[in-house]
Amino acid sequence: MSELLPPERTLRVCRAASRLCAQRGWTAVPEVPLPNGRRMDLLALDGDGGFTAIEVKSCARDFQTDNKWWEYRDWCDRLYFAVDLDFPQELIPEDVGLIVADDGEAAILRHPAEHKLAPARRRALLLRYARLAAGRLQMLADPAGAAEMRAALRVE
C-alpha cells in the first residue's frame, strides 16, 4: 500500500475501519465536527450508547505533525488510531487503541483505555451525532432540496 498517495491511503483505511465498526455492531459517522473546533475522522456509536473515536493516520509524518489528537478524548469513551500495514505502530501511544487496515479489512490489535464521558457531554454528543447523521441522510434523499436550503442560508 506504500505506493498510494496519503489521501488515497486515508480513504482506504477509513473505509476499512468503518467496515470493522459495522461488523462490531457500531454505527460510524465520518468527519464529525466537534464544539472545540476539531473534526473526528470517525465517530461510532455502539449498542450501549458508548462513543468510539477513530482517528485515521496515513503515514508516520501525518501522526507526528498532529498535535491535536489528544483533544478527541474529551469527546469519546474510547479512542483508536486506524493505520495501514506500512505505518510504524510503535508511534501509537500505549493507552490508545490500534486498528490496522489492509485491503479493505481491518482488525483491532489493541484496545484503548476507557475515558467515560460525563452524562451531560454524552447527551450533547448524542444529539450532535443524531442531527449530523439525519442531515446527511436528508441530503442523500433530496439533494436538490439540500442545495436550495444551503443557498437560502447563505443569503440570509
N, C-alpha and C positions, 0 to 999 in steps of 0.2 A: 504494500500500500504506500510505500515511501515515495513513489513517483507522482503521487497525486498532489495537487496544489492544496494549501491549507483550507480554503473554503470547501473544496470537494471532500477532503478528509473530515472536516467538521460535519458536513451534511450526512456522510455515511455513518459516522459514529452516533450522531443524533438519532438517525433513523433506527439504528440497531438498538440503542438504549430505549427508544420508545417502544419497540417490539418487546424488549425484555420487560418493560413495565406492564404491557398488556398481558404477557404470559404470567406475570405475578398477580394479576387482578388489579393493578393500579391503573388509573386513568391519567395520562400525561398530557399536559398542555405546554406547547413550546413558546418560548420568548414571552415570559410573563414579567411585565413591568411592576416594580415594587415602589412603595411610597418613599423609600430612601433614594430614588432615582436610578437604582440598579435594575438590571434585567436578567432574570434567570433563564438559562438555556432551556431547561425542562423543569416543570413543577408537577409532581404526580401526587394524586390523592389516593390513599388506599381505602380498603373497605371499612376500616375502623375510624376513619376521619383523620388519619395521620398524613402529614405532608413530607414528601421526599423531594429534595432539590438535587438536580443533576447538572453539573457544570461540565461542558464538553471542552476538551482541550485537543487541538490539532497537532501540537508539537511541543517540545520542551521550551522553546522560546515563548510560545503562547502562554504557557504556565508561568514562566519566570518573569514575564512582564506584567502579569495580572496581579495587581496589588489590592484588589477589591474582593476577591472570592470569599474571604473570611466574613464579610458583611452579610452573606447569604444565610449564615447560621441563625441570625435573628428572625428569619422568615421560614424556617422549616424544622421538622423534628429530626431529620436525618439529611446529611449532605454527602453526596458521592461525586467523584470525578469520573467521567467516562473518557476513555482514551483508546487508541488503536494499539495493535501489537508492537509497533515501532517506537512507541512512547517509552522513555526511561522511567519505569514505575517507581523507582526509588525516590523520585522527586515528590511523590504524593505523601503528605503528612500521615502518620500512623493513625490518627484519630478520625480521619476522613475515609469514607468508603471508596472502593475502587471497582469500577466496571471496565472490562476490556471488551472491545468490539473487533470482530473480524468477519468480513464477507457477509454482512447483513445480520449477523448474530452477535449476541453479547452475553457475557456471564459476569456475575458478581464474584470478584476474587477476595474482597474484604468488605465486611460490614462496618459502618461508622459508629462512633459513639453517638448516643441519642442526646438531643437537646430539646426537651419537650417545650412546646410553645405554651405561653400563658393563655388561659381561656379567652380573654378579650382579643388578643392578637390572632388566635386561631379562628375566631368568628369573623374578624375583619378580613383575614386572608381567604377564608372560605367564600365570603361574599365577592371578593375581588376575582377569585378563581372562577366562580359560577358566572358572574357577569361577563368576564372575558370570553369564556367558552361559549356562552349563549350568544354573545355578539358575533363571534366568528361563525357560528352555525347560521345565524341570520344572514350574514354576508354571503355565505355559500348558497343559501336558499333563495336569496333575492339580491343578486349583485347590482342590478340597476337601481333598486331602492336604496341600497347601501351607498352607492355613488352619489345619488341625489341628496341623501342625508349629509354625507361628508361635505358636498358642495354648499349646502344650505348652512351648515355650521361654520364654514369658513367665511361666509358673507356676513354673518351676524357679529 
